[in-house]
Amino acid sequence: MPAGVINTGSHPKLLWPGIHDIWGQDYASFSPEYTDLYEIMDSDRAFEQDVQITPFGLAPIKPEGQSGSFDSEFQGPVTTYQHIAYFLGYIVTFEELRDNLYKQVSVDRAKGNAFSINTTVETVGAFLYNNAFSTTYFVTGDGLALGSASHTNTTGGTYSNILSPAADLAESSLEDACTQIMGYTNDRGNPISIMPQSLHISRNEWFNANRIMKSVLQPNTTSNNINVLKATNAFPGGIKMNHYFTNARPWFIRTNAPKGMRFFWRDRPMFDQDNDYDTKNAKAGTYMRFSVGATDPKGVFCVNAP
């Protein structure tokens, strides 16, 4: 029997009456979490590309009676989002469908397929964050890791979207990260309005993050100072826990950079069913196609906590 084909030998107990219940395929899924990590967009082509165009510099003084100065613009990195197709299905023999006494199994198969598809989307979505400090699997338009202290400007110079030295999640490290984010400049070195929006952590930091962010007074001190992070609403998007972060310690801040972390849907999940004429086997499966990436690294601040 070909691999992936479910037949009467796959679960022989289901051919006999007397089973009280069947378990293992009907676990609940988490609500979508990848939507917290990216700007979600739809695509109608095989790939998408984002191209940086540099801004203008400051206006110089124009001496009386003389010509004014003219600036130019340049093309920077090109970020390509190459959509990747995913498919997961199952085949059930005609005999298994006929002889299986527990029809709920067929319903649970479809649910199990949906669970696996949703988990695939979440796992791929979290992949960039789980590998944010490595160039092994992903690089940004300037050829560097997502989180880097030396992202390059097209017109010269570098900038950082990491905390250096890295630090554990704490009130002081959050304030340092916010201060660095608020000091971002554009490619020509001019200040831009980039602000923190949401804090993204693993389940291991969930309780710690809530103690830090939601205490009325300054956390872990005996002073009567207010909790400035809470009082100023420093993170209007709140705390976002991601169950698919595989590393316990790193934490991330998404900013309001307009073209930062992006997720393109080319084909949203499509579930189809069919039958083979010659074998009468039933086939079912889900197809989808999407891509993830980072156009502007200023869209996320990365801390590789020790």
C-alpha positions in Angstrom: 0.0 0.0 0.0 1.5 3.4 -1.0 2.6 5.7 1.9 -0.1 8.1 3.0 -3.0 5.8 2.1 -5.4 5.0 5.0 -6.8 1.5 4.7 -8.6 -1.0 6.8 -5.3 -2.0 8.4 -4.5 1.6 9.5 -6.8 1.3 12.5 -8.4 -2.1 12.7 -10.3 -1.3 15.9 -12.6 1.0 13.9 -14.0 -2.0 12.1 -15.5 -3.4 15.2 -18.3 -2.0 17.4 -17.9 -1.2 21.1 -15.4 1.7 21.1 -16.4 4.4 23.5 -14.6 7.3 21.9 -11.8 8.2 19.5 -9.1 10.8 20.4 -6.0 12.4 19.1 -7.2 14.5 16.2 -9.6 17.0 17.7 -7.3 19.2 19.8 -8.2 22.9 19.8 -6.0 25.3 17.8 -4.7 28.7 19.0 -6.3 31.8 17.6 -4.2 33.1 14.7 -0.9 34.6 16.0 1.0 35.1 12.7 -1.2 38.2 12.1 0.5 39.9 15.1 3.9 39.4 13.6 3.3 40.8 10.1 1.5 43.2 7.9 -0.9 40.8 6.1 -1.3 41.5 2.4 -2.7 39.7 -0.7 -0.8 39.1 -3.9 -1.9 38.3 -7.5 1.4 37.3 -9.0 4.2 34.7 -8.6 6.3 37.0 -6.5 6.4 40.5 -5.0 9.2 43.0 -4.8 9.7 46.0 -2.6 12.4 48.6 -3.8 13.9 51.2 -1.6 14.2 54.8 -2.9 16.3 57.1 -0.8 14.8 60.3 0.6 16.1 63.9 0.1 18.5 65.5 2.5 18.2 68.8 4.4 17.7 72.0 2.5 20.8 74.2 2.3 20.9 78.0 2.6 20.2 79.7 -0.8 22.4 82.8 -1.1 20.6 85.9 -2.5 20.7 86.0 -6.3 22.2 82.5 -6.7 20.7 79.3 -7.8 19.2 76.9 -5.3 20.5 73.4 -4.7 18.9 70.3 -6.2 19.0 66.8 -4.6 18.7 63.4 -6.2 17.4 60.0 -5.1 18.9 56.5 -5.5 17.6 52.9 -5.6 18.5 50.9 -2.5 18.0 47.2 -1.7 15.3 45.1 -3.5 13.4 42.7 -1.3 11.8 39.8 -3.1 8.9 37.8 -1.7 8.9 34.5 -3.5 5.7 32.7 -2.8 6.1 29.1 -1.8 3.4 26.4 -2.2 2.4 24.0 0.6 0.1 21.0 0.3 -1.1 18.3 2.8 -3.6 15.7 2.0 -4.7 12.1 2.7 -6.0 9.1 0.8 -8.6 6.7 2.1 -9.4 3.4 0.4 -12.9 2.7 -0.7 -13.0 -0.4 1.6 -12.0 1.6 4.7 -14.7 4.1 4.0 -17.3 1.4 3.6 -16.2 -0.7 6.6 -15.4 2.0 9.2 -18.2 1.9 11.7 -17.3 5.4 13.2 -18.2 8.1 10.7 -17.0 10.8 13.0 -13.5 9.7 12.0 -14.0 11.2 8.5 -15.1 14.5 10.0 -12.0 14.5 12.3 -9.7 13.8 9.4 -10.8 17.1 7.8 -10.4 18.9 11.1 -6.9 17.3 11.6 -5.9 18.5 8.1 -7.0 22.0 8.9 -5.1 21.9 12.2 -1.9 20.9 10.4 -2.4 23.6 7.8 -3.0 26.3 10.4 0.0 25.1 12.4 2.2 25.2 9.2 1.2 28.9 8.6 2.1 29.7 12.2 5.4 27.8 12.1 6.5 29.5 8.9 5.4 32.9 10.3 7.4 32.5 13.4 10.5 31.1 11.5 11.9 34.6 10.8 11.7 35.5 14.4 13.2 32.2 15.6 16.1 32.8 13.2 16.3 36.6 13.6 20.0 36.6 14.6 21.3 34.2 11.9 21.9 34.5 8.2 21.6 30.7 7.6 18.0 30.8 6.3 17.1 34.4 5.8 18.7 37.8 5.2 17.2 41.2 4.7 17.8 43.4 1.6 21.2 44.5 2.8 22.4 40.8 3.2 22.3 40.9 7.0 20.4 39.0 9.6 17.0 40.4 10.6 18.4 41.6 13.9 21.7 43.3 13.3 23.9 46.1 14.7 25.2 47.1 11.2 22.2 47.4 8.8 23.5 49.6 6.0 22.1 52.8 4.6 22.2 53.2 0.8 23.7 56.7 1.1 26.3 55.6 3.7 26.5 54.7 7.3 24.8 52.0 9.4 22.0 51.6 11.9 21.1 49.0 14.5 17.8 47.3 15.3 19.2 45.3 18.2 20.0 46.0 21.8 23.7 45.9 22.5 24.6 44.4 24.8 21.6 42.2 24.8 19.6 42.1 28.0 16.8 40.1 29.6 13.3 41.4 29.4 13.0 44.0 32.2 11.8 47.5 32.7 15.2 49.0 32.1 15.9 47.1 28.9 12.4 47.9 27.5 13.1 51.6 28.2 16.5 51.3 26.5 14.9 49.6 23.4 12.2 52.3 23.2 14.8 55.1 23.4 16.8 53.5 20.6 13.7 53.1 18.4 12.6 56.7 18.9 16.0 57.8 17.8 15.8 56.2 14.3 16.7 58.3 11.3 16.0 57.8 7.6 18.6 56.9 5.0 19.9 60.5 4.9 20.2 60.8 8.6 17.1 62.8 9.3 14.9 62.0 12.3 11.7 60.0 11.6 8.7 59.3 13.6 9.2 55.6 14.5 7.6 54.4 17.7 7.2 51.1 19.5 3.8 49.4 18.9 3.7 45.9 20.5 5.9 43.6 22.5 6.3 40.0 21.3 7.5 37.3 23.6 7.5 33.5 24.1 5.2 31.8 26.6 8.1 31.6 29.0 8.1 35.4 29.3 4.3 35.9 29.5 4.0 36.4 33.2 7.2 38.4 33.5 6.1 40.7 30.7 2.7 41.3 32.3 4.3 42.2 35.6 6.6 44.7 34.0 4.0 46.3 31.7 0.9 46.3 33.8 2.0 47.2 37.3 0.6 50.5 38.4 3.8 51.4 40.2 7.4 50.7 39.1 7.9 46.9 39.2 10.4 45.1 41.5 11.2 48.2 43.6 10.1 49.7 46.9 9.8 53.2 45.5 6.5 54.9 44.9 7.4 55.8 41.3 4.8 55.3 38.6 5.3 52.6 36.0 6.2 54.8 33.1 5.7 52.1 30.5 2.1 51.7 31.6 1.4 55.4 32.3 2.7 56.6 28.9 1.1 53.6 27.0 4.5 52.9 25.5 3.2 49.8 23.7 -0.3 50.7 22.4 -0.5 47.3 20.7 0.0 45.5 24.0 1.8 42.2 24.8 1.6 39.4 22.1 2.6 35.9 23.2 3.5 33.6 20.3 3.3 29.8 21.0 5.5 29.1 18.0 8.6 30.9 19.2 11.0 28.1 19.8 13.5 30.1 21.9 12.5 31.1 25.4 14.6 34.2 25.9 14.6 36.5 22.8 12.0 39.2 22.6 10.9 41.6 19.9 9.2 45.0 19.5 7.2 45.7 16.3 7.3 49.4 15.4 5.1 51.6 13.2 7.6 51.6 10.4 5.2 51.5 7.4 6.8 48.7 5.4 8.5 46.4 7.9 7.5 42.8 8.4 5.3 41.5 5.6 3.3 38.4 4.9 1.9 37.9 1.4 -1.0 35.5 0.7 -0.9 34.3 -2.9 -3.4 31.5 -2.4 -5.2 31.1 0.9 -5.9 27.5 2.0 -8.1 25.6 -0.4 -9.5 22.2 0.7 -10.5 19.9 -2.1 -11.9 16.3 -2.4 -11.9 13.9 -5.3 -12.0 10.2 -6.1 -9.8 7.9 -8.2 -11.9 6.2 -10.9 -9.9 2.9 -11.0 -9.3 2.4 -7.2 -12.3 4.3 -5.9 -10.0 5.7 -3.3 -11.1 9.1 -1.8 -8.5 11.9 -1.8 -8.7 15.1 0.2 -6.1 17.8 0.8 -5.4 21.5 1.3 -3.2 23.7 -0.9 -1.9 27.2 -0.1 0.9 29.5 -1.3 2.4 32.5 0.6 5.6 34.2 1.5 7.1 36.1 4.5 9.9 38.6 4.8 11.1 42.0 6.0 11.3 45.0 3.7 12.5 47.6 6.3 14.4 46.1 9.3 13.2 49.2 11.3 9.9 47.4 11.4 11.1 45.1 14.2 13.5 45.6 17.1 15.2 42.3 18.1 16.8 41.4 21.5 18.7 38.2 21.8 18.4 37.9 25.5 21.2 35.8 27.1 
